[in-house]
Amino acid sequence: MVRGTGSRHGAAGVINPVSYKRSHERITWKGALRPHADPMKRIKILPHARNRDEKVTGSCVHSSISTALEAANRMCGVEVDELAWEDLYDMVDEFNPCRITAALRVVKYRGIRRRVDYKKGNFKGKRFKISQFYEFCNVDMIGDDAPACGLDKHNMEAAIKNMLSRTVMLAHFPISENYYELLDGGEHIYAYDEDDPVLQRGEKDEEGSGAVPTHVVVVTGFGFEENTPYFEFLDCNGKKFGKNGFGRILPSSIISLYTFDIIID
């Protein structure tokens, strides 16, 4: 998970469903197949749920970016095996306060190798890169003293219409205790609870202060449960998380959404 700091935390209220068009209800990349002239070669776009290395700081960032990059390439018909998130980890400062954007810049200028090349120490192996990346966030809520949870209507609509409709995305959000219920196969829609945040180990919470860990996942869809909007995502905590690795989160619990354009050689 990613370290974040804060003394106040935005409430995770349900965003008014009127703000979002019901036509977006069925957007999902779950189960989608890669386009190919030969039907026998139409494999799934999304990789299966994998376990990140919890002992590695920021492993959710590196794992999710690598997974999203694999999916984005398959969407464009590019043959790609599993990418080595460790390759990305080796090139990003562990203590960088802006680890997500730092990692995306590395993918833009250096790229990520396939796992087979990484394990063999093949530095001449093909590197998969992006040409540009984008962030969707509510800039009016950004401050130095709290996680800026809650995306406004315009950012949400732009992300869904212009990006999620053609590729997967990344979501960055703070963690409260109820998130861990999903690790045991829970299927509820996660909502960040400002009254029960998870504080970083070794830090004491005095008068509501303390650093709150954050998490990064691959956003695979958008939908509604009755009148409640949610983003569907693929987590990096393995198949035991949520429903076979997939979970759901309220838009109001997200700090930022990221996406990117890939480079096709």
PAGU-950546 format. One record per residue (C-alpha): residue number from 1; chain; x, y, z. Coordinates in steps of 0.05 Angstrom, whole numbers, plus 32768, in hexadecimal, padded with zeros to 4 digits. Layout:
# PAGU-950546
- num, cadena, X, Y, Z
- NUM, A, X, Y, Z
...
//
This chain:
# PAGU-950546
- num, cadena, X, Y, Z
- 1, A, 8000, 8000, 8000
- 2, A, 8014, 8049, 7FF7
- 3, A, 8022, 8077, 8031
- 4, A, 7FF7, 80B5, 8037
- 5, A, 7FF0, 80E9, 806D
- 6, A, 7FB3, 810A, 808B
- 7, A, 7F91, 8125, 80C8
- 8, A, 7F4B, 812B, 80AA
- 9, A, 7F2A, 80FA, 807C
- 10, A, 7EF2, 8107, 804A
- 11, A, 7EB2, 80E0, 8059
- 12, A, 7EA1, 80A9, 8028
- 13, A, 7E5A, 80BC, 8019
- 14, A, 7E33, 809F, 7FDF
- 15, A, 7E39, 80CC, 7FA2
- 16, A, 7DF6, 80E1, 7F86
- 17, A, 7DE6, 80AD, 7F50
- 18, A, 7DC3, 80E3, 7F27
- 19, A, 7E09, 80FE, 7F17
- 20, A, 7E19, 80BF, 7EF0
- 21, A, 7DF8, 80A4, 7EB2
- 22, A, 7DD8, 8060, 7EB8
- 23, A, 7DF3, 804F, 7E73
- 24, A, 7E37, 8045, 7E95
- 25, A, 7E1A, 800F, 7EC2
- 26, A, 7E36, 7FD4, 7E9B
- 27, A, 7E7D, 7FEC, 7E8C
- 28, A, 7EAC, 7FB3, 7E9F
- 29, A, 7EEB, 7F92, 7E84
- 30, A, 7EE0, 7F55, 7EB0
- 31, A, 7EDD, 7F18, 7E83
- 32, A, 7EEB, 7F41, 7E43
- 33, A, 7F16, 7F1E, 7E0E
- 34, A, 7F51, 7F3B, 7DE7
- 35, A, 7F3F, 7F4A, 7D9E
- 36, A, 7F5E, 7F19, 7D6D
- 37, A, 7F4E, 7EFF, 7D27
- 38, A, 7F56, 7EB8, 7D40
- 39, A, 7F1E, 7EA8, 7D73
- 40, A, 7F4C, 7E76, 7D94
- 41, A, 7F7D, 7EAD, 7DA7
- 42, A, 7F4A, 7EDB, 7DC8
- 43, A, 7F64, 7ED6, 7E0F
- 44, A, 7F4B, 7EFE, 7E4A
- 45, A, 7F62, 7F46, 7E4D
- 46, A, 7F67, 7F49, 7E99
- 47, A, 7F9D, 7F20, 7EBB
- 48, A, 7F85, 7EF3, 7EF3
- 49, A, 7F88, 7F0D, 7F3B
- 50, A, 7FCF, 7F0B, 7F56
- 51, A, 7FEE, 7F12, 7F9B
- 52, A, 801A, 7F4E, 7FA6
- 53, A, 8056, 7F4C, 7FD5
- 54, A, 803C, 7F6B, 8015
- 55, A, 8082, 7F72, 8030
- 56, A, 8094, 7FA2, 7FF7
- 57, A, 8082, 7FEB, 8003
- 58, A, 8054, 8003, 7FCC
- 59, A, 804C, 7FBE, 7FAC
- 60, A, 8003, 7FCE, 7F9D
- 61, A, 8019, 8008, 7F71
- 62, A, 804B, 7FDF, 7F49
- 63, A, 801F, 7FA2, 7F44
- 64, A, 7FE1, 7FC8, 7F2E
- 65, A, 8006, 7FF2, 7EFA
- 66, A, 8025, 7FB3, 7EDD
- 67, A, 7FE2, 7F90, 7EDA
- 68, A, 7FC0, 7FCC, 7EBA
- 69, A, 7FF8, 7FD1, 7E86
- 70, A, 7FEF, 7F88, 7E74
- 71, A, 7FA4, 7F92, 7E6B
- 72, A, 7FAD, 7FD1, 7E42
- 73, A, 7FDC, 7FAE, 7E12
- 74, A, 7FAD, 7F73, 7E09
- 75, A, 7F74, 7FA3, 7DFB
- 76, A, 7F9C, 7FBC, 7DC0
- 77, A, 7FAB, 7F75, 7DA8
- 78, A, 7FF4, 7F76, 7DC0
- 79, A, 8011, 7F33, 7DD7
- 80, A, 802A, 7F3C, 7E1E
- 81, A, 803C, 7F0B, 7E55
- 82, A, 803D, 7F1C, 7E9F
- 83, A, 8065, 7F5B, 7EAD
- 84, A, 8096, 7F5F, 7EE7
- 85, A, 807D, 7F91, 7F1A
- 86, A, 80C0, 7F87, 7F3D
- 87, A, 80E1, 7FA8, 7F00
- 88, A, 80B8, 7FE6, 7F0E
- 89, A, 80C6, 7FE2, 7F58
- 90, A, 8111, 7FE2, 7F4C
- 91, A, 810C, 8025, 7F28
- 92, A, 80DE, 804B, 7F58
- 93, A, 80F6, 806B, 7F99
- 94, A, 80D5, 8045, 7FD2
- 95, A, 80CA, 8085, 7FFA
- 96, A, 80B1, 80B1, 7FC1
- 97, A, 8074, 80D7, 7FDC
- 98, A, 8056, 80D5, 7F96
- 99, A, 8063, 808C, 7F88
- 100, A, 802A, 8083, 7F56
- 101, A, 803E, 80BB, 7F27
- 102, A, 8087, 80A9, 7F30
- 103, A, 8079, 8061, 7F1B
- 104, A, 8050, 8078, 7EDF
- 105, A, 8089, 80A5, 7EC9
- 106, A, 80B8, 8069, 7ECC
- 107, A, 8088, 8041, 7EA1
- 108, A, 8086, 807B, 7E70
- 109, A, 80D1, 8085, 7E69
- 110, A, 80EE, 8040, 7E7B
- 111, A, 80B6, 800D, 7E75
- 112, A, 80AC, 7FCA, 7E96
- 113, A, 80CA, 7F87, 7E80
- 114, A, 80A6, 7F44, 7E7D
- 115, A, 80AF, 7F19, 7EBA
- 116, A, 80D6, 7EE5, 7E93
- 117, A, 8109, 7F1A, 7E7D
- 118, A, 810D, 7F37, 7EC3
- 119, A, 811C, 7EF4, 7EE2
- 120, A, 8151, 7EE4, 7EAF
- 121, A, 8172, 7F28, 7EB8
- 122, A, 8166, 7F38, 7E6F
- 123, A, 816D, 7F83, 7E6C
- 124, A, 8164, 7F82, 7E20
- 125, A, 811E, 7F65, 7E25
- 126, A, 80E3, 7F8D, 7E0B
- 127, A, 80CA, 7FC3, 7E39
- 128, A, 8080, 7FD5, 7E38
- 129, A, 8074, 8020, 7E3E
- 130, A, 803F, 8055, 7E40
- 131, A, 803E, 8097, 7E1A
- 132, A, 8016, 80C0, 7E4B
- 133, A, 7FEE, 80B9, 7E8B
- 134, A, 7FB3, 80DF, 7EA8
- 135, A, 7F97, 80EC, 7EED
- 136, A, 7F4F, 80F9, 7F00
- 137, A, 7F46, 8118, 7F45
- 138, A, 7F1E, 814D, 7F69
- 139, A, 7F52, 8185, 7F6D
- 140, A, 7F24, 81AF, 7F9A
- 141, A, 7F2D, 817B, 7FD1
- 142, A, 7F79, 8174, 7FCD
- 143, A, 7F9C, 818C, 800C
- 144, A, 7FD7, 817E, 8038
- 145, A, 7FAF, 8163, 8073
- 146, A, 7F7F, 812F, 8057
- 147, A, 7F76, 80FA, 8021
- 148, A, 7F4E, 811D, 7FEA
- 149, A, 7F16, 80E9, 7FE4
- 150, A, 7EDB, 80F5, 7FB6
- 151, A, 7EDC, 8101, 7F6B
- 152, A, 7EAF, 8136, 7F4F
- 153, A, 7E7B, 8129, 7F19
- 154, A, 7EA4, 8144, 7EDF
- 155, A, 7EE2, 811B, 7EF0
- 156, A, 7EB8, 80DD, 7EF8
- 157, A, 7E94, 80E5, 7EB6
- 158, A, 7ED4, 80F5, 7E90
- 159, A, 7EF7, 80B8, 7EAE
- 160, A, 7EBD, 8089, 7E9D
- 161, A, 7EAD, 80A3, 7E58
- 162, A, 7EF2, 80B3, 7E3D
- 163, A, 7F1F, 8080, 7E5F
- 164, A, 7EFC, 8045, 7E82
- 165, A, 7ED3, 8039, 7E43
- 166, A, 7F13, 8026, 7E1E
- 167, A, 7F44, 800E, 7E52
- 168, A, 7F4E, 7FFD, 7E9B
- 169, A, 7F62, 8032, 7ECE
- 170, A, 7F84, 8037, 7F12
- 171, A, 7F63, 804E, 7F53
- 172, A, 7F87, 806B, 7F8F
- 173, A, 7F61, 806C, 7FD1
- 174, A, 7F6B, 806D, 801D
- 175, A, 7F61, 802F, 8048
- 176, A, 7F32, 8027, 8084
- 177, A, 7F28, 7FE8, 80AD
- 178, A, 7EEB, 7FD1, 8085
- 179, A, 7F17, 7FC8, 8047
- 180, A, 7F35, 7F8A, 8067
- 181, A, 7EF1, 7F69, 8068
- 182, A, 7EF9, 7F62, 801C
- 183, A, 7F39, 7F39, 8027
- 184, A, 7F0E, 7F01, 8043
- 185, A, 7EE1, 7EFD, 8006
- 186, A, 7EB2, 7F36, 8017
- 187, A, 7E8A, 7F54, 7FDF
- 188, A, 7E70, 7F96, 7FFC
- 189, A, 7E7F, 7FD8, 7FD9
- 190, A, 7EBA, 7FF5, 7FFD
- 191, A, 7EB0, 803A, 801B
- 192, A, 7EE9, 805D, 803F
- 193, A, 7ED5, 8067, 8088
- 194, A, 7EF4, 80A7, 80A3
- 195, A, 7EE4, 8090, 80EB
- 196, A, 7F0A, 804F, 80E5
- 197, A, 7F49, 805C, 80BB
- 198, A, 7F84, 802C, 80BA
- 199, A, 7FC0, 8051, 80D6
- 200, A, 8007, 8041, 80C2
- 201, A, 802B, 8011, 80F1
- 202, A, 8053, 8031, 8128
- 203, A, 802D, 8073, 8126
- 204, A, 7FFE, 808B, 815B
- 205, A, 7FBD, 80AE, 814C
- 206, A, 7FB6, 80ED, 8176
- 207, A, 7F77, 8116, 816D
- 208, A, 7F66, 80F4, 812C
- 209, A, 7FAB, 80FE, 810D
- 210, A, 7FD6, 80C9, 80EE
- 211, A, 7FED, 80B0, 80AA
- 212, A, 7FB9, 8086, 8084
- 213, A, 7FD2, 8050, 8054
- 214, A, 7FB6, 8052, 800E
- 215, A, 7FAD, 801C, 7FD9
- 216, A, 7FAF, 8017, 7F8D
- 217, A, 7F85, 7FE7, 7F63
- 218, A, 7F73, 7FDC, 7F1A
- 219, A, 7F2E, 7FF9, 7F09
- 220, A, 7F09, 7FC9, 7EDA
- 221, A, 7EC3, 7FE5, 7ED7
- 222, A, 7E8C, 8013, 7EF0
- 223, A, 7E46, 8001, 7F06
- 224, A, 7E0B, 800B, 7F35
- 225, A, 7DEF, 7FE1, 7F6D
- 226, A, 7DA7, 7FFA, 7F6F
- 227, A, 7DB6, 8046, 7F74
- 228, A, 7DFD, 8041, 7F8E
- 229, A, 7E35, 804D, 7F5B
- 230, A, 7E75, 8026, 7F62
- 231, A, 7EB6, 8017, 7F3E
- 232, A, 7EC8, 7FCE, 7F33
- 233, A, 7F12, 7FBE, 7F3D
- 234, A, 7F45, 7F86, 7F3B
- 235, A, 7F6D, 7F85, 7F7C
- 236, A, 7FB5, 7F6D, 7F85
- 237, A, 7FA7, 7F42, 7FC2
- 238, A, 7F98, 7F02, 7F9C
- 239, A, 7F59, 7EDA, 7F8C
- 240, A, 7F43, 7ED7, 7FD4
- 241, A, 7F36, 7F21, 7FD3
- 242, A, 7EED, 7F34, 7FC6
- 243, A, 7ECF, 7F09, 7F8F
- 244, A, 7F09, 7EE5, 7F6D
- 245, A, 7F35, 7F22, 7F74
- 246, A, 7F01, 7F56, 7F62
- 247, A, 7EE2, 7F8B, 7F8F
- 248, A, 7EB8, 7FCA, 7F8C
- 249, A, 7EC3, 8010, 7FA7
- 250, A, 7E9A, 804F, 7FAE
- 251, A, 7EB1, 8088, 7F81
- 252, A, 7EB0, 80B6, 7FBE
- 253, A, 7EE6, 808B, 7FDF
- 254, A, 7F19, 8095, 7FA6
- 255, A, 7F51, 80C8, 7FA9
- 256, A, 7F65, 80C4, 7F60
- 257, A, 7F5A, 809B, 7F21
- 258, A, 7F94, 8091, 7EF0
- 259, A, 7F98, 8077, 7EA9
- 260, A, 7FCA, 8077, 7E70
- 261, A, 7FD6, 806F, 7E26
- 262, A, 8006, 8037, 7E13
- 263, A, 803D, 8036, 7DDE
- 264, A, 8035, 7FFF, 7DAA
- 265, A, 8076, 7FED, 7D86
//
